[in-house]
């Protein structure tokens, strides 16, 4: 793709790995924006707001670059699952999700300040967990580090132990909806190519 400089405003190694799959050059400059947690907003709204908040300060520093912010949330019914603070909280999250179908939402913001362009979108994937007992949950938590993962799990790390099926984008559950993102970047390539 013939794009301006692309900056990923995230320290997530998973997002970097995913972005490499699109065969685009980018650099990582993590945003230090504080994520909002507002129960008045839906998961989709919250992810989009947080993605924007992450992209904006980096975009101000690099106005000629396309800056990408992203935020992923897991939710079941009205309950949002962010990153657990400790192993007990991680265990509780997996206990709540076991045997249930939950939603994973990733919000993405693409921002190019110089052209006053930005686009914010969110993708949703349904994930159904297997029925799990305490021993199976403990075994899974021993196999991964749950503390930097929304919902206390990583589908790409021993996901077969806990996930029964998914409906929608697999990469969205990992941290970036690559199919949607590829389409968006193609549109940006066309739009910014005329500047």
N, C-alpha and C positions, 0 to 999 in steps of 0.2 A: 504494500500500500504506500502511496505517495502522500504522506501526512507530515504536518509540522512536527516538531519535537513532541513526543508523548510522555507524560509524567504520570506514574501511578502514585497517588497520594495515600499509600497504604504500606505498612510494614509486613503485611501477611505474606509469608513465603508461598502459601497456596495460591494466592492471587497472582503472584509473579509467575509461578509455574504455568498457570492457566493462560495468562497473557502471552507467554512464549509460544503457546500452541497456535496463536493467530499469526505467527511469523511477522510480527511488527517490532521495530526497535523502540525501546522505552527505557526510561530510568526511573528509579524508585526514590521518591522524596516524601517520607511519611508526614502526614498531617498530625498536628498535636491538638486538633479540635476535640472538644469534649462532646461525647455522644449524648444526645438528649434521650430521656426516658420519660415519656408523657403518656399517661394512660387514657388521655382524651383522643389520642390519635390511633388510627388503625396501624397494623404492622407495615402495610404498604406505604402509608403516609410517613411513618416514623423513619423507615429505611431511606426514603427519598430525601427527607429533610436532613438526615445524618450524612448521606452521601454528598449533598450540596455543601453542608457545613465543612466537610473534610476537603472538598475540592477548592472552595473559595479562597482560603488564605494562601494556598500554594499558587493558585492562579494569579493572585495579586503580585506575587514575587516573580512569576514567569508568564507575563501577559501574552507572549507570542507562542506559547505551548498549549497543546490540548492537555488539560489536567483531568484525570479521572479519579473520582472518589467513589467508594462503595461501602455498603453496610449490609450485613446479613442478620436476619432475625428468624427465630423458630417460634411458632406459636401453635397452641392447641386450644381451640375454642377462643376464649377471651384472654387466656394466659400467655404472656410473652416469656420466652426463655432466651436470655442473653448469655453472656459468658459466666460460668459459675465462679464464685469467689474462692471455693475450696472443694476438696474431694467429697465432703458430705453433701454439699449443695449439688455437685455433679451427680452423685448417686440418686439424690431426690429427683433431679430432673429426668434421669433415665427411667426411674420408677414411674414417674407420671406419664412418660411417653410410651412405655412398654404396652404392647397390645393395641395401640391406638394409631389412627392416621392423623398426622399433623401437617402443617404447612411450613415451608421454608421460603422466605421472601428475601431477595437481594435487590436493594436499590442501587442504581448507578447514576452518577452525574458526570457528564462530559462538559467541560467548560473551556472556552477560548476567549479570553478577556478582550484581546485586541479587536476582535470582530464582533464583540458583544453577543456572542452566541453561547447558549448553554442548552443542554437537553438532559432531562431527568426522567428515568423510567424505572420500573420495578418488574421483576419476574417472580412468579410463584410456582413452586413444585410441591406436589403431595408426596409425603413419605409415610409408609406404613411400617411400624416396628413389629417385630416378633413379640410374642408373650415371653417375658424374661423373669426369672426369679432373682433373688438377691445375689446368689452365687454367680450367676451368669453376668449380672451387672458388674460385680466386683472384678470378675475375670476380664471383662471388656475395659474397665477403667485402668486395670494393670497393664493393658496392652498399648494404651495411648496416653497422651497428655491432654486431659479434657479442659484445662483451665483457660486456654485461649480460643475456645470453640463455642459458638452459640449453640445452646442446647446440649452442651457437654459431649458432643460426638463428632466424628469425622467420617463421613460415608466412604471416603477413599482409604481409610485406615481400618482394616478388619470390619468394614461395614456389613459384610455377609453374616457376622455373628449377631447383629441386632436388627438389620433391616430386612423386611419381608419383600417389599416391592416399592417402586417409585413410579410416579406418573408426572411426566414433565422433564425438564432439563436436569440431567445429572450434574453438570458443571455448576449450575445455579446453587445446588446444595453444597458444593465444595467452596463456592465464594464468588463466582462470576458467571452469568448466563452467556456463554461464549457465542451461541448461535445468534442471539439478539444483538450482542455487542458487535459481532462481525458486520451485521447489516448496518448498524448505526455508524460504525467507523467508515464504511463504504460511502454512506451519504455525506459524512463529513469530508471525505477525500474529494468528492465532487464539489461540495459547497465551498470549501476553502481553496480549492484549486483555481477558482475564478477570482480570488482576491489579488 
